[in-house]
Amino acid sequence: MIDFRPVIFVLGILLSILAVAMTLPAVVDAANGHADWQVFAAASLLTLFVGGAMILTTRAGWVGFSLRQAFIMTNLAWLVIALFGALPLAFSELELSFTDAFFESMSGVTTTGATVITGLDHAPPGILLWRAILQWLGGIGIIVMAVSILPMLQVGGMQLFRVEAFETDKVLPRAAQIAGGIVIVYVFLTALAAIVYWALGMTGFEAIAHAMTSIATGGFSTSDASISHFASPAIDWAVCGFMILGSLPFVLYLRAVRGDVRAFFEDAQVQLFLGVLVLAVGLVAWWLWDQDQVGPVGALRYAAFNVVSMVTGTGYATADFSQWGGFVMSLMFVLMVLGGCAGSTTCGIKMFRFLVIFATAKVQLLRLIQPNGVFIPYYNKRPIPNRVEESVMGFFFLFAASFALLAAGLGLTGLDFVTAVSGAASAIANVGPGLGDVIGPAGNYSTLPDAAKWLLCAGMLLGRLELFTVLVLFSITFWRG
């Protein structure tokens, strides 16, 4: 029998934190004389009441937190936060349906960035800030989960980072200190981004909101036109840089702070990530220039921003790249599922898994050529355990199967092929915009049927929690064990 008390206790703490976060948009709306401050205040009180009741009725703390409890807690945490995070959205002046409010909230906490809200330029400031806060909290949540929980759960090869993450014991002796150090780095990068954006021409409010969503690689903006609203090359390049910073392993920032800056340049997944960015930006820039769509400087600017946005899963846009031709459309579809580095705020398949697959395939080829030879796959100059190889292989299979089933389900709701396929990829890779006229960079998800939105919510949760974490709950053995 599973003891749910530790799970409920942790959920209570998370809801209490969420309730405190709701007071910030309440203050902003009240300062601007907007009536929605009452909605945020009421939602905050309700969330705090439920969270406090969970804490007081269990008092279980962290003692006896088993593997199965960890799986259940991880799933419920994202679901419960998305549910309560939807309350202000559902009762605000936007008058969103429950489906739309939950979709927006789930998109926020999973840092997907898909939106059903139109008219963002005239939306209440509290709502704009709340969307940014949801993504910011979701971003730090996934980093801490990737460092502390996923390696323990051995999800999709993440056990590969158990040793690497806790190598920082030489610097920070306890897991809680590692998480605390990551939070400090996260806050510092957010503050730095806000200062830079403000200095480049954004208002203070816009700078804070975009700083939260760019470091979280979430992509929610304060304008329907996204970053193109500012029409500033300097802002484009600055946002591009902070999206990349949010996509690097945050454990490496701790090492850099302690003087080991070489860790960034020696990490194999960072090298691959940056290499993919350079190659993809070069190809798209060349294509735009060759097609006489824009000059060389403009081609580099638009290519860099939109490629980085898609690879990192942020979902910002400065142009409707669906109008750039079939080559760019195909490349963007591939880029959206790649993802950044493990231990960052990005989603997608992630670079380290491609390195593991490549090393495994290389060894298999060598064994075919020299059957009696002894060959071992390596990652970051270390042998890859067999269980990691199996986990990564399983992840690739589940990713493909989940994508196919989700795309088919979206097709059953009446969506056209491009919208269904790109929507499935965008949801499960937590990117945000899809392809085509409906959900592409120039569109949003508001016109989709409710059934499609619920399917996409499921896809977002699957992608954010690395598939296995969710699917294991559907195993009868899990509940019998």
Sine and cosine of phi, psi and omega as CSV:
sin_phi,cos_phi,sin_psi,cos_psi,sin_omega,cos_omega
0.00,0.00,0.79,-0.61,-0.02,-1.00
-0.99,0.17,0.76,-0.65,0.05,-1.00
-1.00,0.06,0.92,-0.39,-0.07,-1.00
-1.00,0.04,-0.06,1.00,-0.08,-1.00
-0.88,0.47,-0.71,0.70,0.05,-1.00
-0.89,0.46,-0.57,0.82,0.02,-1.00
-0.90,0.43,-0.74,0.67,-0.01,-1.00
-0.90,0.43,-0.59,0.81,0.02,-1.00
-0.88,0.48,-0.73,0.68,0.00,-1.00
-0.91,0.42,-0.67,0.74,0.04,-1.00
-0.87,0.49,-0.61,0.80,0.04,-1.00
-0.89,0.46,-0.65,0.76,0.04,-1.00
-0.90,0.44,-0.70,0.71,-0.01,-1.00
-0.89,0.45,-0.67,0.75,0.03,-1.00
-0.91,0.41,-0.58,0.82,0.04,-1.00
-0.91,0.42,-0.65,0.76,0.06,-1.00
-0.90,0.44,-0.68,0.74,0.02,-1.00
-0.88,0.47,-0.65,0.76,0.01,-1.00
-0.88,0.47,-0.67,0.74,0.04,-1.00
-0.89,0.45,-0.64,0.76,0.01,-1.00
-0.89,0.45,-0.53,0.85,-0.01,-1.00
-0.92,0.40,-0.37,0.93,-0.01,-1.00
-0.94,0.34,-0.41,0.91,-0.02,-1.00
-0.91,0.41,-0.79,0.61,0.07,-1.00
-0.91,0.42,-0.45,0.89,0.06,-1.00
-0.89,0.45,-0.69,0.72,0.03,-1.00
-0.90,0.44,-0.67,0.74,-0.01,-1.00
-0.89,0.46,-0.72,0.70,0.01,-1.00
-0.91,0.42,-0.64,0.76,0.00,-1.00
-0.90,0.43,-0.65,0.76,0.02,-1.00
-0.91,0.42,-0.49,0.87,0.00,-1.00
-1.00,-0.08,0.09,1.00,0.03,-1.00
0.94,0.35,0.48,0.88,-0.01,-1.00
-0.99,-0.16,0.71,-0.70,-0.10,-0.99
-0.92,0.39,-0.27,0.96,-0.02,-1.00
-0.91,0.41,-0.16,0.99,0.04,-1.00
-0.87,0.49,-0.51,0.86,0.02,-1.00
-0.93,0.38,-0.59,0.81,0.04,-1.00
-0.90,0.44,-0.72,0.70,0.00,-1.00
-0.92,0.40,-0.62,0.78,0.01,-1.00
-0.90,0.44,-0.70,0.71,0.01,-1.00
-0.91,0.41,-0.68,0.74,0.01,-1.00
-0.90,0.44,-0.60,0.80,0.02,-1.00
-0.90,0.43,-0.71,0.71,0.00,-1.00
-0.90,0.44,-0.68,0.73,0.01,-1.00
-0.90,0.45,-0.71,0.70,0.00,-1.00
-0.89,0.45,-0.66,0.75,0.01,-1.00
-0.92,0.40,-0.62,0.78,0.02,-1.00
-0.89,0.46,-0.74,0.68,0.00,-1.00
-0.90,0.43,-0.71,0.70,0.01,-1.00
-0.89,0.46,-0.69,0.72,0.02,-1.00
-0.90,0.43,-0.62,0.79,0.02,-1.00
-0.90,0.43,-0.63,0.77,0.04,-1.00
-0.88,0.47,-0.67,0.74,-0.02,-1.00
-0.92,0.38,-0.73,0.69,-0.09,-1.00
-0.94,0.33,-0.53,0.85,-0.04,-1.00
-0.99,0.13,-0.21,0.98,0.00,-1.00
-0.94,-0.33,-0.82,0.57,-0.04,-1.00
0.77,0.63,0.61,0.79,-0.07,-1.00
-1.00,0.02,-0.38,0.92,-0.05,-1.00
0.89,0.46,-0.47,-0.88,-0.04,-1.00
-0.99,-0.17,0.04,1.00,-0.09,-1.00
-0.93,0.37,0.73,-0.69,0.07,-1.00
0.96,0.30,0.48,0.88,0.01,-1.00
-0.97,0.24,0.97,-0.23,-0.07,-1.00
-1.00,0.06,0.08,-1.00,-0.01,-1.00
-0.89,0.45,-0.70,0.71,-0.01,-1.00
-0.92,0.40,-0.61,0.79,0.05,-1.00
-0.89,0.45,-0.58,0.81,0.01,-1.00
-0.91,0.42,-0.68,0.74,0.05,-1.00
-0.87,0.49,-0.74,0.68,-0.04,-1.00
-0.90,0.43,-0.70,0.72,-0.03,-1.00
-0.88,0.47,-0.67,0.74,-0.03,-1.00
-0.88,0.47,-0.71,0.71,0.01,-1.00
-0.92,0.40,-0.75,0.66,-0.04,-1.00
-0.91,0.41,-0.53,0.85,-0.01,-1.00
-0.86,0.51,-0.75,0.66,-0.03,-1.00
-0.94,0.34,-0.59,0.81,0.01,-1.00
-0.93,0.37,-0.72,0.70,-0.05,-1.00
-0.92,0.38,-0.66,0.75,0.02,-1.00
-0.91,0.42,-0.65,0.76,0.05,-1.00
-0.90,0.44,-0.62,0.78,-0.02,-1.00
-0.91,0.41,-0.78,0.63,-0.01,-1.00
-0.96,0.28,-0.48,0.88,0.06,-1.00
-0.92,0.38,-0.35,0.94,0.01,-1.00
-0.98,0.18,-0.30,0.96,-0.07,-1.00
-0.84,0.55,-0.78,0.62,0.01,-1.00
-0.89,0.46,-0.54,0.84,-0.01,-1.00
-0.93,0.36,-0.61,0.79,-0.06,-1.00
-0.96,0.28,-0.51,0.86,-0.10,-1.00
-0.95,-0.30,0.10,0.99,0.03,-1.00
-0.98,0.22,0.01,-1.00,0.00,-1.00
-0.92,0.38,-0.22,0.98,0.05,-1.00
-0.92,0.39,-0.42,0.91,0.04,-1.00
0.81,0.58,0.74,0.67,0.05,-1.00
-0.96,0.29,0.53,-0.85,0.13,-0.99
-0.93,0.36,0.26,-0.97,0.01,-1.00
-0.87,0.49,-0.63,0.78,0.02,-1.00
-0.87,0.49,-0.74,0.67,-0.02,-1.00
-0.92,0.40,-0.64,0.77,0.00,-1.00
-0.90,0.43,-0.69,0.72,0.01,-1.00
-0.92,0.39,-0.64,0.77,0.04,-1.00
-0.86,0.51,-0.73,0.68,-0.01,-1.00
-0.90,0.44,-0.66,0.75,0.00,-1.00
-0.93,0.37,-0.69,0.72,0.04,-1.00
-0.90,0.45,-0.64,0.77,0.06,-1.00
-0.89,0.46,-0.54,0.84,0.02,-1.00
-0.95,0.31,-0.82,0.57,-0.10,-1.00
-0.94,0.34,-0.38,0.92,0.08,-1.00
-1.00,-0.02,0.06,1.00,-0.02,-1.00
0.81,0.59,0.58,0.81,0.02,-1.00
-0.98,0.21,-0.77,0.64,0.05,-1.00
1.00,-0.07,0.02,1.00,0.10,-0.99
-0.95,0.31,0.67,-0.74,-0.07,-1.00
-0.74,-0.67,0.48,-0.88,0.08,-1.00
-0.92,-0.39,0.04,1.00,-0.05,-1.00
-1.00,-0.04,0.76,-0.65,0.12,-0.99
-0.93,-0.37,0.37,-0.93,-0.03,-1.00
0.97,0.26,0.60,0.80,-0.02,-1.00
-0.88,0.48,-0.51,0.86,-0.03,-1.00
-0.88,0.48,-0.40,0.92,-0.03,-1.00
-0.89,-0.46,0.20,0.98,-0.01,-1.00
-0.96,0.29,0.41,-0.91,0.04,-1.00
-0.85,0.53,0.64,-0.77,-0.03,-1.00
-0.88,0.48,-0.54,0.84,0.02,-1.00
-0.89,0.46,-0.64,0.77,0.02,-1.00
-0.91,0.41,-0.69,0.73,0.01,-1.00
-0.88,0.48,-0.67,0.74,0.02,-1.00
-0.93,0.37,-0.64,0.77,-0.02,-1.00
-0.89,0.46,-0.66,0.75,0.05,-1.00
-0.87,0.49,-0.65,0.76,0.02,-1.00
-0.92,0.39,-0.65,0.76,0.01,-1.00
-0.90,0.44,-0.67,0.74,0.02,-1.00
-0.85,0.53,-0.70,0.72,0.01,-1.00
-0.93,0.36,-0.62,0.79,-0.01,-1.00
-0.90,0.44,-0.70,0.72,0.04,-1.00
-0.91,0.41,-0.65,0.76,0.04,-1.00
-0.90,0.45,-0.58,0.81,0.01,-1.00
-0.91,0.42,-0.75,0.66,0.01,-1.00
-0.93,0.36,-0.51,0.86,0.03,-1.00
-0.90,0.45,-0.67,0.74,-0.04,-1.00
-0.95,0.30,-0.51,0.86,0.04,-1.00
-0.91,0.41,-0.76,0.65,0.00,-1.00
-0.89,0.47,-0.64,0.77,0.02,-1.00
-0.90,0.43,-0.64,0.77,-0.03,-1.00
-0.92,0.39,-0.50,0.86,-0.03,-1.00
-1.00,0.08,-0.62,0.79,-0.15,-0.99
-0.96,-0.29,-0.56,0.83,-0.14,-0.99
-0.98,-0.20,-0.78,0.63,-0.08,-1.00
-0.87,0.50,-0.64,0.76,0.08,-1.00
-0.88,0.48,-0.61,0.80,0.02,-1.00
-0.92,0.40,-0.61,0.79,-0.01,-1.00
-0.99,0.15,-0.14,0.99,0.02,-1.00
0.83,0.56,0.73,0.68,-0.07,-1.00
-1.00,0.00,0.87,-0.49,0.15,-0.99
0.83,0.56,0.55,0.84,0.01,-1.00
1.00,0.02,0.04,1.00,-0.04,-1.00
-0.92,0.39,-0.26,0.96,0.07,-1.00
-0.89,0.45,-0.28,0.96,0.06,-1.00
-0.87,0.49,-0.42,0.91,-0.08,-1.00
-0.98,-0.18,0.08,1.00,0.03,-1.00
-0.90,0.44,-0.75,0.66,-0.01,-1.00
-0.93,0.36,-0.71,0.70,-0.05,-1.00
-0.88,0.47,-0.67,0.75,-0.03,-1.00
-0.89,0.46,-0.65,0.76,-0.10,-0.99
-1.00,-0.06,0.15,0.99,0.22,-0.98
-0.90,0.44,-0.41,0.91,0.02,-1.00
-0.93,0.37,-0.02,1.00,0.11,-0.99
-0.84,0.54,-0.44,0.90,0.04,-1.00
-0.91,0.42,-0.39,0.92,-0.02,-1.00
-0.96,-0.29,-0.75,0.66,-0.01,-1.00
-0.83,-0.55,0.91,-0.40,-0.23,-0.97
-0.96,0.27,-0.23,0.97,-0.10,-1.00
-0.75,-0.66,0.45,-0.89,-0.03,-1.00
-0.87,0.49,-0.63,0.78,0.00,-1.00
-0.90,0.44,-0.58,0.81,0.03,-1.00
-0.94,0.35,-0.57,0.82,0.06,-1.00
-0.89,0.46,-0.74,0.67,0.03,-1.00
-0.88,0.48,-0.66,0.75,0.03,-1.00
-0.89,0.45,-0.64,0.77,0.05,-1.00
-0.90,0.44,-0.64,0.77,0.02,-1.00
-0.90,0.43,-0.65,0.76,0.02,-1.00
-0.88,0.47,-0.67,0.75,0.01,-1.00
-0.89,0.46,-0.69,0.72,0.03,-1.00
-0.88,0.47,-0.68,0.74,-0.02,-1.00
-0.88,0.48,-0.71,0.70,0.02,-1.00
-0.91,0.41,-0.66,0.75,0.00,-1.00
-0.88,0.47,-0.72,0.70,0.01,-1.00
-0.90,0.44,-0.61,0.79,0.04,-1.00
-0.90,0.44,-0.71,0.70,0.01,-1.00
-0.90,0.45,-0.67,0.75,0.02,-1.00
-0.89,0.46,-0.69,0.73,0.02,-1.00
-0.88,0.47,-0.68,0.73,0.00,-1.00
-0.88,0.48,-0.68,0.73,0.00,-1.00
-0.90,0.43,-0.69,0.72,-0.01,-1.00
-0.90,0.43,-0.72,0.69,0.00,-1.00
-0.88,0.48,-0.68,0.74,0.01,-1.00
-0.89,0.45,-0.65,0.76,0.00,-1.00
-0.92,0.40,-0.45,0.90,-0.04,-1.00
-1.00,0.00,0.00,1.00,0.12,-0.99
0.81,-0.59,-0.16,0.99,0.08,-1.00
-0.95,0.31,0.44,-0.90,0.16,-0.99
-0.94,0.34,0.26,-0.97,0.00,-1.00
-0.85,0.53,-0.67,0.75,0.00,-1.00
-0.91,0.42,-0.73,0.68,0.01,-1.00
-0.88,0.48,-0.63,0.78,-0.02,-1.00
-0.90,0.44,-0.70,0.72,-0.01,-1.00
-0.91,0.41,-0.72,0.70,-0.02,-1.00
-0.88,0.47,-0.71,0.71,-0.02,-1.00
-0.96,0.28,-0.48,0.88,0.09,-1.00
-0.89,0.45,-0.69,0.73,0.02,-1.00
-0.88,0.48,-0.70,0.72,-0.12,-0.99
-0.99,0.10,-0.33,0.95,0.05,-1.00
-0.99,0.12,-0.66,0.75,0.07,-1.00
-0.92,0.39,-0.56,0.83,0.05,-1.00
-0.98,0.18,-0.02,1.00,-0.09,-1.00
0.72,0.70,0.73,0.68,-0.02,-1.00
-0.99,-0.13,-0.74,0.67,0.11,-0.99
0.99,-0.15,-0.06,1.00,0.09,-1.00
-0.91,0.42,0.70,-0.72,-0.01,-1.00
-0.85,-0.53,0.15,-0.99,0.05,-1.00
-1.00,-0.09,0.08,1.00,-0.03,-1.00
-0.66,-0.75,0.55,-0.83,0.07,-1.00
-0.87,0.49,-0.50,0.87,-0.02,-1.00
-0.99,0.13,0.04,1.00,-0.01,-1.00
0.85,0.53,-0.62,-0.79,-0.08,-1.00
-0.94,0.34,-0.38,0.93,0.02,-1.00
-0.91,0.42,-0.28,0.96,0.04,-1.00
-0.84,0.54,-0.53,0.85,-0.08,-1.00
-1.00,0.08,-0.31,0.95,0.04,-1.00
0.73,0.68,0.72,0.69,-0.06,-1.00
-0.77,-0.64,0.90,-0.44,0.07,-1.00
-0.85,0.52,-0.61,0.79,-0.02,-1.00
-0.89,0.45,-0.68,0.73,0.03,-1.00
-0.92,0.40,-0.64,0.77,0.04,-1.00
-0.83,0.56,-0.75,0.66,-0.04,-1.00
-0.93,0.37,-0.59,0.80,0.01,-1.00
-0.91,0.41,-0.72,0.69,0.03,-1.00
-0.89,0.47,-0.65,0.76,0.03,-1.00
-0.84,0.55,-0.71,0.70,-0.01,-1.00
-0.90,0.43,-0.67,0.74,-0.02,-1.00
-0.96,0.29,-0.49,0.87,0.12,-0.99
-0.88,0.47,-0.65,0.76,0.02,-1.00
-0.91,0.41,-0.68,0.73,0.01,-1.00
-0.87,0.49,-0.60,0.80,0.03,-1.00
-0.95,0.30,-0.24,0.97,-0.07,-1.00
-0.99,-0.13,0.00,1.00,0.01,-1.00
-1.00,-0.08,0.44,-0.90,-0.02,-1.00
-0.88,0.48,0.82,-0.57,-0.08,-1.00
-0.95,0.30,-0.37,0.93,0.08,-1.00
-0.89,0.45,-0.54,0.84,0.01,-1.00
-0.92,0.38,-0.47,0.88,0.07,-1.00
-0.90,0.44,-0.61,0.79,0.03,-1.00
-0.90,0.44,-0.62,0.78,0.03,-1.00
-0.93,0.37,-0.62,0.79,0.00,-1.00
-0.90,0.43,-0.63,0.78,0.02,-1.00
-0.87,0.49,-0.54,0.84,-0.01,-1.00
-1.00,-0.01,0.19,0.98,0.12,-0.99
0.97,-0.25,-0.13,0.99,-0.03,-1.00
-1.00,-0.07,0.92,0.38,-0.03,-1.00
-0.93,0.36,-0.44,0.90,-0.02,-1.00
-0.89,0.46,-0.33,0.94,-0.03,-1.00
-0.84,0.54,-0.59,0.81,0.01,-1.00
-0.90,0.44,-0.65,0.76,-0.10,-1.00
-0.99,0.12,-0.33,0.94,-0.03,-1.00
-1.00,-0.09,-0.23,0.97,-0.03,-1.00
-0.97,0.26,0.79,-0.61,-0.11,-0.99
-0.90,0.43,-0.64,0.77,-0.04,-1.00
-0.95,0.31,-0.51,0.86,0.08,-1.00
-0.92,0.40,-0.67,0.74,0.03,-1.00
-0.87,0.49,-0.71,0.71,0.01,-1.00
-0.91,0.41,-0.68,0.73,0.00,-1.00
-0.85,0.52,-0.77,0.64,-0.01,-1.00
-0.92,0.39,-0.58,0.81,0.04,-1.00
-0.90,0.44,-0.66,0.75,0.04,-1.00
-0.90,0.44,-0.66,0.75,0.02,-1.00
-0.87,0.49,-0.74,0.67,-0.03,-1.00
-0.88,0.47,-0.71,0.71,-0.02,-1.00
-0.90,0.43,-0.74,0.67,-0.05,-1.00
-0.91,0.41,-0.67,0.75,0.03,-1.00
-0.89,0.46,-0.68,0.74,0.02,-1.00
-0.88,0.48,-0.68,0.73,-0.01,-1.00
-0.91,0.42,-0.73,0.69,-0.03,-1.00
-0.93,0.38,-0.66,0.75,0.02,-1.00
-0.88,0.47,-0.69,0.72,0.04,-1.00
-0.87,0.48,-0.66,0.75,-0.01,-1.00
-0.89,0.46,-0.72,0.69,-0.01,-1.00
-0.89,0.45,-0.66,0.75,0.01,-1.00
-0.93,0.36,-0.68,0.73,-0.03,-1.00
-0.91,0.42,-0.54,0.84,0.00,-1.00
-1.00,0.09,0.10,0.99,0.01,-1.00
0.84,0.54,0.51,0.86,0.02,-1.00
-0.99,0.13,-0.44,0.90,-0.03,-1.00
-0.29,-0.96,0.33,-0.94,0.00,-1.00
-0.94,0.35,0.14,-0.99,-0.07,-1.00
-0.87,0.49,-0.65,0.76,0.00,-1.00
-0.93,0.36,-0.71,0.70,0.03,-1.00
-0.91,0.42,-0.60,0.80,0.02,-1.00
-0.88,0.48,-0.68,0.73,0.01,-1.00
-0.91,0.41,-0.65,0.76,-0.01,-1.00
-0.90,0.44,-0.79,0.62,-0.04,-1.00
-0.93,0.38,-0.61,0.79,0.02,-1.00
-0.91,0.42,-0.74,0.68,-0.04,-1.00
-0.87,0.49,-0.75,0.66,-0.07,-1.00
-0.89,0.46,-0.78,0.63,-0.11,-0.99
-0.96,0.29,-0.53,0.85,0.08,-1.00
-0.92,0.38,-0.74,0.67,0.02,-1.00
-0.87,0.50,-0.66,0.75,0.00,-1.00
-0.88,0.48,-0.63,0.78,-0.02,-1.00
-0.97,0.23,-0.68,0.73,-0.01,-1.00
-0.91,0.42,-0.67,0.75,-0.02,-1.00
-0.98,0.21,-0.18,0.98,0.00,-1.00
0.97,0.25,0.32,0.95,-0.02,-1.00
-0.96,0.29,-0.78,0.63,0.08,-1.00
1.00,-0.05,0.09,1.00,0.16,-0.99
-0.89,0.45,0.30,-0.95,0.06,-1.00
-0.56,-0.83,0.61,-0.79,0.14,-0.99
-0.88,-0.47,-0.05,1.00,0.02,-1.00
-0.31,-0.95,0.37,-0.93,0.06,-1.00
-1.00,0.07,1.00,0.02,-0.09,-1.00
-0.94,0.35,-0.15,0.99,0.09,-1.00
-0.93,0.38,-0.22,0.97,0.04,-1.00
-1.00,-0.08,0.07,1.00,-0.07,-1.00
-1.00,-0.01,0.04,1.00,0.06,-1.00
0.95,-0.30,0.22,-0.97,-0.08,-1.00
-0.90,0.44,-0.59,0.81,-0.01,-1.00
-0.88,0.48,-0.76,0.66,-0.02,-1.00
-0.92,0.40,-0.65,0.76,0.03,-1.00
-0.86,0.51,-0.71,0.70,0.00,-1.00
-0.90,0.43,-0.69,0.73,0.00,-1.00
-0.91,0.43,-0.67,0.74,0.01,-1.00
-0.89,0.45,-0.58,0.81,0.03,-1.00
-0.89,0.45,-0.66,0.75,0.03,-1.00
-0.92,0.39,-0.70,0.71,-0.06,-1.00
-0.89,0.46,-0.56,0.83,-0.08,-1.00
-0.92,0.40,-0.37,0.93,-0.01,-1.00
-0.99,-0.12,-0.13,0.99,-0.05,-1.00
-0.93,0.36,-0.80,0.60,-0.02,-1.00
0.99,0.12,0.08,-1.00,0.00,-1.00
-0.99,-0.16,-0.72,-0.70,-0.07,-1.00
-0.98,-0.18,0.49,-0.87,0.10,-1.00
-0.91,0.41,0.60,-0.80,-0.03,-1.00
0.99,0.11,0.26,0.97,0.06,-1.00
-0.88,-0.47,-0.15,-0.99,-0.01,-1.00
-1.00,0.03,-0.06,1.00,-0.06,-1.00
-0.99,0.17,0.24,-0.97,0.05,-1.00
-0.85,-0.52,-0.63,-0.78,-0.06,-1.00
0.98,0.21,-0.21,-0.98,-0.03,-1.00
-0.94,0.33,-0.59,0.81,0.01,-1.00
0.99,0.11,0.58,-0.81,-0.16,-0.99
-0.91,0.42,-0.58,0.81,-0.08,-1.00
-0.89,0.45,-0.50,0.87,-0.01,-1.00
-0.94,0.35,-0.57,0.82,0.07,-1.00
-0.92,0.40,-0.59,0.81,0.04,-1.00
-0.92,0.40,-0.65,0.76,0.03,-1.00
-0.91,0.41,-0.68,0.73,0.02,-1.00
-0.89,0.46,-0.68,0.73,0.00,-1.00
-0.90,0.44,-0.70,0.71,0.00,-1.00
-0.89,0.45,-0.64,0.77,0.01,-1.00
-0.92,0.40,-0.70,0.72,0.00,-1.00
-0.90,0.43,-0.62,0.79,0.02,-1.00
-0.88,0.47,-0.68,0.73,0.02,-1.00
-0.90,0.43,-0.65,0.76,0.02,-1.00
-0.88,0.47,-0.65,0.76,0.04,-1.00
-0.90,0.43,-0.67,0.75,0.02,-1.00
-0.90,0.43,-0.60,0.80,0.02,-1.00
-0.93,0.38,-0.52,0.85,0.07,-1.00
-0.92,0.38,-0.62,0.79,-0.02,-1.00
-0.97,0.25,-0.64,0.76,-0.01,-1.00
-0.80,-0.60,0.99,0.10,-0.09,-1.00
-0.84,0.54,-0.47,0.88,-0.05,-1.00
-1.00,-0.07,-0.01,1.00,-0.02,-1.00
-0.98,0.19,0.34,-0.94,0.04,-1.00
-0.92,-0.38,0.92,-0.40,-0.05,-1.00
-0.80,-0.60,0.69,-0.72,-0.05,-1.00
-0.82,-0.57,0.77,-0.64,0.06,-1.00
-0.96,0.28,0.59,-0.81,-0.02,-1.00
-0.82,-0.57,0.53,-0.85,0.16,-0.99
-0.73,-0.68,0.82,-0.57,-0.07,-1.00
0.79,0.61,0.68,0.73,0.06,-1.00
0.92,0.40,0.34,0.94,0.04,-1.00
-0.81,-0.58,0.59,-0.81,0.02,-1.00
-0.88,0.48,0.62,-0.78,0.03,-1.00
-1.00,-0.02,0.88,-0.47,0.03,-1.00
-0.88,0.48,0.48,-0.87,0.00,-1.00
-0.86,0.51,-0.59,0.81,-0.03,-1.00
-0.92,0.39,-0.51,0.86,0.05,-1.00
-0.94,0.34,-0.69,0.73,0.05,-1.00
-0.84,0.54,-0.72,0.70,-0.02,-1.00
-0.91,0.42,-0.64,0.76,0.00,-1.00
-0.90,0.43,-0.68,0.74,-0.02,-1.00
-0.93,0.38,-0.68,0.73,0.05,-1.00
-0.86,0.51,-0.69,0.72,0.01,-1.00
-0.90,0.44,-0.61,0.79,0.02,-1.00
-0.89,0.45,-0.71,0.71,0.01,-1.00
-0.87,0.50,-0.67,0.74,0.00,-1.00
-0.90,0.43,-0.72,0.69,-0.02,-1.00
-0.92,0.40,-0.58,0.81,0.03,-1.00
-0.88,0.47,-0.73,0.68,0.00,-1.00
-0.90,0.43,-0.69,0.72,-0.02,-1.00
-0.92,0.40,-0.68,0.74,0.01,-1.00
-0.91,0.42,-0.65,0.76,0.04,-1.00
-0.88,0.48,-0.71,0.70,-0.02,-1.00
-0.89,0.45,-0.71,0.71,0.00,-1.00
-0.91,0.41,-0.64,0.77,0.01,-1.00
-0.92,0.39,-0.67,0.75,0.04,-1.00
-0.89,0.46,-0.66,0.75,0.02,-1.00
-0.91,0.42,-0.67,0.74,0.03,-1.00
-0.88,0.47,-0.66,0.75,0.04,-1.00
-0.91,0.41,-0.58,0.82,0.07,-1.00
-0.90,0.44,-0.58,0.81,0.02,-1.00
-0.92,0.39,-0.40,0.92,0.02,-1.00
-0.99,0.16,-0.04,1.00,0.05,-1.00
0.97,-0.26,0.07,1.00,0.00,-1.00
-0.97,0.25,0.51,-0.86,0.05,-1.00
-0.95,0.31,0.20,-0.98,-0.13,-0.99
-0.86,0.52,-0.77,0.63,-0.05,-1.00
-0.88,0.47,-0.69,0.72,-0.01,-1.00
-0.92,0.40,-0.67,0.74,-0.02,-1.00
-0.91,0.41,-0.74,0.68,-0.06,-1.00
-0.94,0.35,-0.74,0.67,-0.02,-1.00
-0.94,0.33,-0.53,0.85,0.06,-1.00
-0.91,0.42,-0.66,0.75,0.04,-1.00
-0.89,0.45,-0.71,0.70,0.01,-1.00
-0.90,0.43,-0.66,0.75,-0.01,-1.00
-0.90,0.43,-0.64,0.77,-0.02,-1.00
-0.94,0.34,-0.74,0.67,-0.09,-1.00
-0.96,0.27,-0.38,0.93,0.08,-1.00
-0.99,-0.12,0.00,1.00,0.03,-1.00
0.81,0.59,0.76,0.65,-0.03,-1.00
-1.00,-0.09,-0.72,0.69,-0.03,-1.00
0.89,-0.45,-1.00,-0.04,-0.01,-1.00
-0.95,0.32,0.56,-0.83,0.09,-1.00
-0.98,-0.22,-0.59,-0.81,0.03,-1.00
-0.85,-0.53,0.34,-0.94,0.04,-1.00
0.99,-0.10,-0.05,-1.00,-0.08,-1.00
-0.98,0.18,-0.42,0.91,-0.11,-0.99
-0.99,0.13,-0.83,0.56,-0.07,-1.00
-0.90,-0.44,0.28,0.96,0.03,-1.00
-0.94,0.33,-0.12,-0.99,-0.03,-1.00
-0.84,0.54,-0.45,0.89,-0.02,-1.00
-0.99,-0.11,0.03,1.00,-0.03,-1.00
-0.86,-0.51,-0.22,-0.98,0.14,-0.99
-0.44,-0.90,-0.14,-0.99,-0.16,-0.99
-0.99,-0.14,0.16,0.99,-0.12,-0.99
-0.91,0.41,-0.50,0.87,-0.07,-1.00
-1.00,0.07,-0.07,1.00,-0.03,-1.00
-0.95,0.30,0.52,-0.86,0.06,-1.00
-0.92,0.40,0.41,-0.91,-0.04,-1.00
-0.85,0.53,-0.62,0.79,0.00,-1.00
-0.86,0.50,-0.65,0.76,0.02,-1.00
-0.92,0.40,-0.61,0.79,-0.01,-1.00
-0.91,0.41,-0.63,0.78,0.04,-1.00
-0.93,0.38,-0.63,0.78,0.08,-1.00
-0.88,0.47,-0.67,0.75,0.01,-1.00
-0.91,0.40,-0.59,0.81,0.09,-1.00
-0.87,0.50,-0.69,0.73,0.05,-1.00
-0.88,0.47,-0.66,0.75,0.03,-1.00
-0.90,0.44,-0.65,0.76,0.03,-1.00
-0.88,0.48,-0.70,0.71,-0.01,-1.00
-0.91,0.41,-0.68,0.74,0.05,-1.00
-0.84,0.55,-0.76,0.65,-0.04,-1.00
-0.92,0.40,-0.65,0.76,-0.03,-1.00
-0.92,0.40,-0.59,0.80,-0.05,-1.00
-0.99,-0.14,0.31,0.95,0.14,-0.99
0.89,0.45,0.58,0.81,0.18,-0.98
0.90,0.43,-0.91,0.41,-0.09,-1.00
-0.84,0.54,-0.63,0.77,-0.06,-1.00
-0.86,0.51,-0.56,0.83,0.01,-1.00
-1.00,0.08,-0.75,0.66,-0.13,-0.99
-0.91,0.40,-0.44,0.90,-0.01,-1.00
-0.89,0.45,-0.44,0.90,0.00,-1.00
-0.94,0.35,-0.29,0.96,0.01,-1.00
-1.00,0.00,0.09,1.00,0.03,-1.00
-1.00,-0.01,0.77,-0.64,0.03,-1.00
-0.90,0.43,-0.58,0.82,0.01,-1.00
-0.87,0.50,-0.59,0.81,-0.01,-1.00
-0.86,0.51,-0.67,0.74,-0.06,-1.00
-0.99,0.14,-0.34,0.94,0.02,-1.00
-1.00,0.06,-0.44,0.90,-0.11,-0.99
-0.89,0.46,0.00,0.00,0.00,0.00
